Amino acid sequence: MFVRDGVTLETITLDLGYPGAVALMASDRVQTDLSQMQVAGNHLYESLAEYARRQIRELLESASAEAIP
């Protein structure tokens, strides 16, 4: 889900690599289509999606490592 200028854009279903994972991203750089409510699927969008995947993976790996005494 993307937020721009305090407004939630249309929700995008994206495989983040972990079932149930949700990413909420605020960016003034995200581009939209003509409706101004849907994120344009361009290079920036793909970069942000990959960033979200990496962050979720690192968070879960870190949490798993800390849970093991």
N, C-alpha and C positions, 0 to 999 in steps of 0.2 A: 504494500500500500504506500502510495506517495502522498506527501502533503506539500503544497506550495502556497506560500503567503497565507498560511493558516487554513487553507481549504483542502479537504480530502479529495483527491482525484479518484476516478473510477478504480475499483479494486482490480488487480491483475492476479490471475492464478499463475503461479510460477513454481516449478520444482526446485526447492532449495536444498534437496538432498536428504532431508530428514522429515518424515511424516509429522504433520502437526506444527512444523516450524512456520513462524510468521515474521515478516520483516516490515517495519514501519520506517520509512525513510523520508526525511525532509531535505529538499534540494530546490534552490532557486534556479539551478541550471537545467533541470529536467524539461524537455520539450514536449508540447502537447499537440494534438491534432487541431483541426479548425474549431471543434466544439470547446476547446480549452479545458475539457474535463477528462480526457483520455490521454494517457502517456503515449508518445510516439515511440514506436519500436525501432530505435536507431542505435548507433554505436554507443552513445552515452548511456542509454537504457541498458544495453548488454553489459557495459562496464560496471554499472551500479548493481545489476543482478549478480554478476560474478563476485563483486565485493561483498554482497550480502551472504552469498554461499560460503565464502572464505571465513567471514566473521562468525557465522553460526557454527561452522566446523571447528574453528579454534576455540570458541566458547564451550562447546560440548566436550571437546577433547580435554580442555583445561579442567572442567568440572569433574570429568571422569577420573583424571589423574589425582585431583585433590580428595576425591571420595574414597580412594584406596589408601588405607593407613600404611 
